[in-house]
Amino acid sequence: MEDLGGKVAVITGASRGIGRSTAVNMAKCGACVVINFKQDEKGAYKTLEMVKQAGSLGVVLQGDVSLYSDAERIIKNTIDKMGKIDVLVNNAGVCHIGLFVDMQQDEWNSIIDVNLKGMLNCTHCALKYMIPRKSGSIINISSMWGNVGASCETIYSATKGAINLFTKSLGKEMAPSNIRVNAVAPGVIDTQMNSCLKIEDKESLLEEIPTGRFGSGVDIAKAVCFLAGESSSYITGQVITIDGGMS
């Protein structure tokens, strides 16, 4: 298990799913965790309870990462409460399943605002504190669909593809400041986001996964913890795909 003792990690969208799993696993590794949520306050405090049960400290901060002012407040409050920020996990995300031609502007704007602009906002704000310390790890939660594209999830795939290239570019830009930037690209993960899939769709997806199972939040969280710690000190600008061999 990675040693994250003494580190402060901010995780956006941590009220459920991959965000919650990441928060809990980071707590198990010794990190103090900042749990961000937009609407699901009950879920966020459930995550906090799990973080405490894992033996670490945590705080809950509400905020809509698609708004720069909220992202700025989340990071500033982290500094005020925790004294620093060592790790930023840009996890908050939304999706929409359907044909692009049937989508409305407000639907694709919402996906772009949360998935892409939310990551940009939080990263920009966090770097203001990481650069002077010449230390930090930023981990973006992408998707296998950002690598290969998904029919009926065109805008979602586009935002995740943009995250991948942003990760590679910023990794190079920030390396001289000893700040690492990486991404994890999950495959089909058994979370609430995928609960809308019909049984036949799930069965069809399972047939395409060589390992024969959907991933779990813990599968992703372990990789995030690795990228947050010293074991990955020579890794930056990389997109690590965790999809059971699907792509």
C-alpha positions in Angstrom: 0.0 0.0 0.0 1.3 3.5 -1.0 2.4 5.7 1.9 0.6 9.0 1.7 1.1 10.0 5.3 1.2 13.7 5.8 -0.3 14.5 2.4 -3.5 16.5 1.8 -5.6 15.4 -1.1 -8.6 17.2 -2.7 -11.0 14.9 -4.6 -13.7 16.4 -6.6 -17.0 14.6 -7.0 -16.3 12.4 -4.0 -19.8 11.8 -2.7 -20.1 8.4 -4.5 -18.5 6.0 -7.1 -14.8 6.4 -8.0 -14.5 9.6 -6.0 -15.6 7.9 -2.8 -13.4 4.8 -3.4 -10.5 7.1 -4.0 -11.1 9.1 -0.9 -11.4 6.0 1.3 -8.3 4.4 -0.2 -6.2 7.5 0.2 -7.3 7.7 3.8 -6.2 4.1 4.3 -2.8 5.2 2.8 -2.6 8.0 5.5 -3.7 11.0 3.5 -6.0 13.8 4.9 -8.9 14.0 2.4 -10.9 16.9 1.2 -14.3 15.6 -0.1 -15.9 17.9 -2.7 -19.5 17.5 -3.7 -22.0 19.6 -5.7 -25.4 18.4 -4.6 -25.2 15.1 -2.8 -24.4 16.4 0.7 -25.7 13.1 2.3 -23.4 11.1 0.1 -20.4 13.4 0.8 -20.8 12.9 4.6 -21.1 9.2 4.1 -17.8 9.3 2.4 -16.4 11.4 5.3 -17.6 8.7 7.7 -15.9 6.0 5.7 -12.7 8.1 5.6 -12.7 8.4 9.4 -13.4 4.7 9.7 -10.3 4.2 7.6 -8.3 6.0 10.3 -7.7 9.4 8.7 -9.0 13.0 8.8 -11.3 14.6 6.3 -13.4 17.6 5.5 -16.4 18.2 3.3 -16.5 21.1 0.9 -19.5 21.9 -1.3 -18.8 23.5 -4.7 -19.6 23.4 -8.4 -16.3 22.9 -10.1 -17.6 24.1 -13.4 -17.6 27.6 -11.9 -14.1 29.1 -11.5 -15.2 31.0 -8.4 -16.3 27.7 -6.7 -13.1 25.9 -7.7 -11.1 28.8 -6.3 -13.1 28.7 -3.1 -12.6 24.9 -2.7 -8.8 25.2 -3.1 -8.6 28.3 -0.9 -10.6 26.6 1.9 -8.4 23.6 1.7 -5.4 25.8 2.3 -7.1 27.5 5.2 -8.2 24.3 6.8 -5.3 22.0 6.0 -2.4 24.3 5.4 -1.5 23.0 1.9 -2.5 20.8 -1.0 -0.3 18.0 -2.2 -2.7 16.0 -4.4 -5.6 17.1 -6.6 -7.8 14.4 -8.1 -10.1 15.8 -10.8 -12.8 13.2 -10.6 -16.1 15.1 -11.0 -17.9 14.1 -14.2 -21.2 13.7 -15.9 -22.3 11.8 -19.0 -25.1 11.6 -21.5 -26.1 8.6 -23.5 -27.7 9.3 -26.8 -27.1 10.3 -30.4 -25.2 13.5 -30.8 -27.7 14.7 -33.5 -30.5 14.5 -30.8 -28.6 16.5 -28.2 -29.3 20.1 -27.3 -26.7 22.8 -26.7 -27.4 22.9 -23.0 -26.8 19.2 -22.7 -23.4 19.2 -24.3 -22.4 22.5 -22.6 -23.2 20.8 -19.2 -20.8 17.9 -20.0 -18.1 20.2 -21.3 -18.5 22.5 -18.3 -18.1 19.8 -15.7 -15.8 17.3 -17.3 -13.4 19.6 -19.0 -13.8 23.1 -17.6 -14.1 21.7 -14.0 -10.7 20.0 -14.4 -9.2 23.2 -15.9 -10.6 25.4 -13.1 -9.4 23.2 -10.2 -6.0 22.6 -11.7 -5.4 26.2 -12.4 -6.3 27.2 -8.8 -4.3 24.3 -7.3 -1.2 25.1 -9.2 -1.0 28.6 -7.7 -0.2 26.8 -4.4 1.8 23.9 -5.7 4.3 25.9 -7.9 5.8 28.0 -5.0 6.3 24.7 -3.1 7.7 22.9 -6.1 5.7 19.9 -5.2 2.4 18.3 -6.2 0.6 15.5 -8.0 -2.5 16.1 -10.2 -4.5 13.1 -11.3 -7.2 13.4 -13.8 -9.9 10.8 -14.1 -10.4 10.2 -17.8 -12.0 7.3 -19.6 -11.1 4.5 -22.0 -13.6 6.3 -24.3 -11.2 9.2 -24.3 -8.8 6.9 -26.1 -11.0 5.2 -28.6 -14.4 7.1 -28.6 -17.8 5.7 -27.8 -20.9 5.7 -30.0 -23.8 7.5 -28.3 -21.3 9.2 -25.9 -19.7 11.5 -28.3 -19.4 14.6 -26.2 -18.3 12.6 -23.2 -15.6 10.9 -25.2 -14.5 14.3 -26.6 -14.1 15.8 -23.1 -12.1 12.8 -22.0 -9.9 12.9 -25.1 -9.2 16.5 -24.3 -8.3 15.6 -20.7 -5.8 13.1 -22.0 -4.0 15.7 -24.2 -4.2 18.3 -21.4 -2.6 15.8 -19.1 0.3 15.0 -21.5 0.9 18.7 -22.2 0.7 20.0 -18.6 2.9 17.1 -17.5 5.7 18.4 -19.7 5.0 22.0 -18.6 5.0 21.4 -14.9 7.9 18.8 -14.7 10.5 21.5 -14.1 8.5 22.6 -11.1 8.5 19.0 -9.7 4.7 18.8 -10.2 3.5 15.6 -11.8 0.3 15.4 -13.9 -1.2 12.0 -14.9 -4.5 10.5 -15.8 -6.3 7.3 -15.1 -8.7 6.1 -17.9 -11.2 3.6 -16.4 -13.1 1.1 -18.5 -16.5 0.0 -17.5 -16.7 0.4 -13.8 -19.6 -0.8 -11.6 -20.7 2.5 -10.3 -24.0 4.5 -10.1 -23.1 6.3 -13.3 -23.4 3.0 -15.2 -26.5 1.8 -13.3 -28.7 3.1 -16.1 -27.4 0.4 -18.5 -30.0 -2.3 -19.4 -29.2 -5.9 -18.5 -28.7 -6.8 -22.1 -26.2 -3.9 -22.5 -24.3 -5.0 -19.5 -24.1 -8.6 -20.8 -22.9 -7.3 -24.2 -20.2 -5.2 -22.5 -19.1 -8.1 -20.4 -18.5 -10.2 -23.5 -16.0 -7.6 -24.7 -14.0 -7.5 -21.5 -11.2 -10.1 -21.5 -11.1 -10.3 -17.7 -14.8 -11.1 -17.7 -15.9 -8.6 -15.1 -16.6 -4.9 -14.7 -14.0 -2.9 -12.8 -14.6 -1.6 -9.2 -14.0 1.8 -7.8 -11.1 0.2 -5.8 -9.4 -0.9 -9.0 -9.2 2.8 -10.0 -8.5 4.1 -6.5 -5.4 2.0 -6.1 -3.9 3.4 -9.3 -4.7 6.9 -8.2 -3.0 6.3 -4.8 0.1 5.0 -6.7 0.2 8.1 -8.8 -0.2 10.3 -5.8 2.8 8.7 -4.0 6.6 8.6 -4.2 6.5 5.2 -6.0 5.5 7.0 -9.2 8.0 9.9 -8.8 9.4 9.4 -12.3 5.9 9.1 -14.0 4.3 12.2 -15.5 2.3 13.1 -18.5 0.9 9.6 -18.7 -2.6 8.2 -19.2 -3.0 4.8 -17.5 -5.9 2.8 -18.9 -7.5 0.4 -16.5 -10.2 -1.5 -18.5 -9.7 -5.2 -18.0 -8.0 -5.5 -21.4 -11.1 -4.1 -23.3 -9.3 -1.6 -25.4 
